[in-house]
């Protein structure tokens, strides 16, 4: 690549043996690849911090190093750390480790980091330009605080209605979601432990759901605390983390996938602990009213409308650009339409209900990712967010607190089968696309180089 030629001087005649780098050359090469490795790991850590899968991060780091002249690259990534080594021409190795302290869902920065890795691999940017772009991405601001807070409220309120609540149920859920998102922003700025933050948000969400529901009941409104709580759970539920874990394990990253899966399970436990604690503490003021029944026609209308609005709100909550949200609307509607069909014909098969729609969503997302040069996660998450079993998780916790272990087991199995179906669906499509259209290793770099050479010849 041009970067290597510009930074490593040619061998000097008189002392060096042809094909063997001199001492000065070897030192320059080491310094150069130290810099390349630091750049690649910074981009990889940026992708990790934005919610990208471990396998995607490993591919990005490896491609960057290979495209910059490395002969052999060994990289291993976990959600909290990336380790990479590069073998040099003299047989020695350069190795670095990059720690990642935060994992969130920031699709705007994920898209920027992904584009930066593509630009480095294709030779559009040299090292200095790439390092400057890294600094720009780090300073990138997403939606402002009022919009971010409102998006959390909309996610909670809309999904309360989607899962069977009334418009009245959506009001306390919206208010609770706004406060949860505001507290989440504050805790994120202070590098609060992710599991502790999830527990605090869940405790706050559960307590406010109970108190505001009781307040509405005292004012004469029929408000279901279950529906309100289910909506607020959607603000903190780790569906993407668990799906990424299973996808990474299907891709061969057993250790990394297991680490992610454990992290997802711990997050679910933190959610369960927070909501169950609020129920235990506020049991004396908690009044459970059944949700207002809907006709079948009204239920379909409510679910279709809230499906689209809720998915778009999740996109805003995750800092997804409005253009990408609009591009994903077709996938959202197609996935949900298929889900309704499968739900009708396979009412008792929860695994199949979530597997088949997820297969479609993941397939369309992979096509869109290649067409629009963006991570597939950006198009996938809004399409499958309505499949996340927030209701099953809440009822599992509720029945455990009320010592009804039979019902807790039933709802827990539903939640597990739902998440497993989604994870398997994503994994299957991901593996298929890796086989049909691989994006890893030297073969991908060679394709980029051939394409670049053809473009240069065309210009001449």
Protein Blocks (a to p, Z undefined) as FASTA:
>chain_A
ZZlmmmmccddehjacghiacfklmmmmmmmmmmmmmmmmmmmmmmmmnopafklmmmmm
mmmmmmnopabdcddddfkbccdddddfkopacddddddfbdcddfklmmmmmmmmmmmm
nopacfklmmmmmmmmmmpccddfklmmmmmmmmmmmmmmmnopafklmmmmmmmmmmmm
mmmmmmmmnopafklmmmmmmmmmmmmmmmmmmmmmmnopacdfklmmmmmmmmmocklm
mmmmmmmmmnopamlmmmmmmmmmmmmmmmmmmmmmmmmmmmmmpccdddddddfklmmm
mmmmmmmmmmmmmmmmnopafklmmmmmmmmmmmmmmmmmmmmmmmmlmmlmmmmmmmmm
mmmmmmmmmmnopafklmmmmmmmmmpcfklmmmmmmmmmnopaklmmmmmmmmmmmmmm
mmmmmmmmmmmmmmmmgcehjklmmmmmmmmmmmmmmmZZ
